[in-house]
Structures are given as structure tokens and as C-alpha cells.
Amino acid sequence: MAIKDKKALKREEFIDEHGLIFLDNVSMKYPEQGVPAVDNISLRIDRGEFVFITGDSGSGKSTMIKLLLRELVATSGTVYVNGYNTKKLRHGQVSKFRRSLGVVFQDFRLLRDRNVYENVAFAQRIIEVPSKEMRRNVPNILSMVGLAGKYKSDVKKLSGGEQQRVALARALINKPAILLADEPTGNLDPNNSWEIMNLLDEINEQGTTVIVVTHSPEIVNAMKKRVVTMRKGIIISDEEEGFYINED
Amino acid sequence: MKISTFFYTLWQGVRSLFKNGWYSLASIATISACLFLFGAFFAVVYNVQNILYTAEEAVSLTVFFNEDVSDTRIEEIGQMIDGRVEVSSVVYNDDDAIWAEFGPAYFGEDYAEGFPENPLAGENNYEVFLSDVSMQDALVTWLNSLPEVRKVNYSEVTANTLTGMNKLIAYVSIAIIVILLAVSIFLISNTVRVGISVRSEEISIMKYVGATDFFVRAPFVLEGMLIGLLGAVVPLVLIYEVYGYVIDYITNRFATLSSMLNFVPLDSIFKYLMPACLIVGVGIGFIGSMTTVHKHLRV
């Protein structure tokens, strides 16, 4: 068996044993801050779960997302994502690791100088999908997010909801095991917010593990999913079909 | 890397050059202005040095021999002088030939009537032209050490003045060229940096999606190199077009000096200027974009 396959098998075994995401006594302290942004937290998320991570500003949820994306490396403890120990990843391996994740941000983060098709196709280009295949995959994913007729549109001219759909299509096109959504409805009106959340739910039903960071009580309370609540860097609650917990 | 990926990154670099039209134009203009100044100064310095070199080549010294030295020995000494590194050429002046040249000039066509014998007999000499005027002293010392040599005529002032001027111009021009290059490098790399910094978000998006450093960097580096290339070509074309006109203008305007002003042909200047400008332009475009993108890759 090739070394590559052996490593993949080891990762699969690890996921079966510890979960798709596994945070083991993780702390993150920024050098310029006195208190840790994330303080000795442990968390396990399994395949196929839909998890909300909630909390007010400064609760540590953004730091958590950065740790999962390996934008930050924990000061202590270990973060495992999709079987990868993020601490052990060398700079050159991070890109490969991130390809196993789909990411959606509040501010969409689209390539402003490219159209809808190019933005989505970009995710396929970096993994060197043949052009022929790409021309088949991109329209499929765009029709899944409801943008079938807009593949030539300039992303700057799309509404917020449409831009978030493009970002979602880009995040999903490589069939990631995990979809991380950092405040995906933060810049959207209620109608668009619900459409995006329904899309995320559909994606989850198709088998993708979805993690949504949000501070929207309406969405969290209505969706009846697992809710992890953070406050001042620690997890204060982790409940199946949970509710949004207000600070006061 | 697949061929399609290679062409994709290539296309992105070219596309980006046109997409960021104003930035590209500003960068090309900055690079062009810097390299034009550098090129123009280089052309001036090269010409000044050429004029000085021509003047140096005209400087000669004359070696006279004792009366009893045989023609064979004089010939041997001539070969020894010619073999020295500081000597560019040696001309032998026979005393009869000298008298035949100067006699008519000073005493008219019947000059021989008043002088039954050659009054310049024994004045056989070598006129020695130097390849490096600063080594005149060393040559004179050597010549004076030969027992057959009676006298060496030379101008110490001319040699020293030319050597001094040469040194001064060399030092000043090296200093100015280094300063101009340093300013060019600073301005060009800053322009490239600013252009890339405003697109740091684009770089971070690519990194979040899982693009490798190479995939992110390649289009930016290519764009930087293209900007550098265009920035180098513009001043080269300008200098190429303008040089002839300037030379013509100086030659016509200062006609009296035209015999002294020996201008360097454009080809000789471009032999050095073209690679220098291309290396500086493309090199800075490459290094500037490479280092700037590198800073934004830590996402």
C-alpha cells in the first residue's frame, strides 16, 4: 500500500475513533492579550452533524474558526480536523488540508474581478480538475444553489444573498467533508438568511458536516440543531437540539 | 503542474495587468522614469569617457637615443617598447624623414641649400602612444633606465590632468549610477508592493480556498515581471529614438568642437544599457512581487 493511502487510512481510523473535528484541551492566547481567547476547550464533532457555535463578541468563536482553518495554531492542546493534526501541518501542507474544508464568510470573500463561473471554478482549478469536468461541475453546483442562469454575471452586481450563494457553491464544489460557515447570514436580510440556512440544511442532509458560527438567536432557535455556546473563551453549554443562550 | 494550470496562471498574470490598468500604467511610468534617468546618465557618462579616452590615445612621448646606438639595437628597443602593456602603438621617426618633413616647412623648398648635412642627424626617435595614460610615469622610468636612451620627451601635466579627470568622472559617475539605481529599485519595488498590498484580500481568499503558494504567487510575479519589462522597454525605445537627434544637435550647435567630440555609436551604448535596464526592470518586478506576495501568504 502506498504511503499516501496508509496516511489516509490512518486519518479515517482517527476520525472513527475521535470524530471529524476533535479539540483536545485547546487554548489560544494572543501575545498582545492578557487572557486567552480560547481557554482549555475540548470538543468533538462527528461526521454528518450540523452544529451551531454561538456566543457574543469576544466569546472566542472566531478564534475557534481560525483554529479549525489552521489560520492560527493553538498555544496548547491539539486541534484535529478531518484527521489532520493542525499543529503538525507544515506551511506547504496547509493548502492541501484546506481543500478538505469548505468555507463561507460573512463578507462573502469573492474574487471581485471575476464572474460567478470563474469564482466557483477557481476552487476546481487549484486542485487541477480537467476543464471538461469543470464545465460540467460548475453549472451543476450553481443550479443546486439556485444560480443556474447567472454563471456569467459580475459578482459585484449580485445581491448579498446571491453573492453568499456563489460563496457557498465555491465552498461545496470540491465536495468537502466539512463546511465551515462564519456568520453566513450576518450581511443578509431575513428572507435571504433563511434561504441560505435552508441550503446549509440540505447540504447537511446530503452528508456534509456543517458548522455554523452565528449570533442570531432566531436562526439557532428555529433550526433545532446541536448548539455549542461559548463565553469568554470557554464552552458553557453543548446541547443537542439546543437554544441560543443570551449573555444575561 | 498540468499544462492547463501553467497557461491558466500565465493568462491570469496578463489579464491582471490589464484589469488593474491604472496601477499597471502608474508602475510602468515609475519604472520608465527611473530607468530613463539611469539610461540617459549612462549614455552621457559613456560619451564623456569615450572623449577622454580619445584624448588619452593622442598623448604620446618621444624617445631619443645616444648617437652610438646601432640601428639593430634601436629596432630591438622598439620591439621591447611595443611589447609593453601600457603602450598602444609605436611609430619610428628616421632623422632623414624628419628633416625632409620639417625642412620645407621652416626653410622653404630649397631648405637643403643652407644645410649640406642633415642638422637633425642623430634625432632618430620613437613616438610612443599610450593605451593607459596613468602608466606614463612607469614607462618613462623604464625608458630612462635603458643606457641607450638619451632623452624622453613627455608632458607630465597632460597625463596627470587626463588621469585625474578620468578618475574623477569614473568615481562621480559610479556614485551617481549607484544612487540612481538605488532610487529606482526603491521606487519600483514600492510601486509593485503597493499594487499587491491592495490586493491582499484576493490573496487571502485564494489561500482559504486551498490554493498553494505557487498558484497564488505565479500570476502576481508574472504581472510584476511584465510591468518591469514594459517599464524597461519604454525608456530604451525613447533613448534609442532621441540619442541620434541629441548627437546631431550637439555636433551642429558646437561645430568648432566637433573634431574633439567623438561620440559613441548607439550600438555600443545599447550593448550595456539594454541588458542592464532589462535586468533591473524585470528583476525588480520579480523580486518586488515575490517578496510582497510572500508577506500576504501567511494566512
Chai-1 contact restraints between the chains, C-beta under 6 A:
chainA,res_idxA,chainB,res_idxB,connection_type,confidence,min_distance_angstrom,max_distance_angstrom,comment,restraint_id
A,S95,B,G210,contact,1.0,0.0,6.0,A-B,restraint_1
A,S95,B,T212,contact,1.0,0.0,6.0,A-B,restraint_2
A,R98,B,G210,contact,1.0,0.0,6.0,A-B,restraint_3
A,R99,B,G210,contact,1.0,0.0,6.0,A-B,restraint_4
A,V103,B,Y208,contact,1.0,0.0,6.0,A-B,restraint_5
A,R109,B,I205,contact,1.0,0.0,6.0,A-B,restraint_6
A,D113,B,K19,contact,1.0,0.0,6.0,A-B,restraint_7
A,A123,B,V209,contact,1.0,0.0,6.0,A-B,restraint_8
A,I126,B,G210,contact,1.0,0.0,6.0,A-B,restraint_9
A,I126,B,A211,contact,1.0,0.0,6.0,A-B,restraint_10
A,I126,B,F215,contact,1.0,0.0,6.0,A-B,restraint_11
A,E128,B,K2,contact,1.0,0.0,6.0,A-B,restraint_12
A,E128,B,T5,contact,1.0,0.0,6.0,A-B,restraint_13
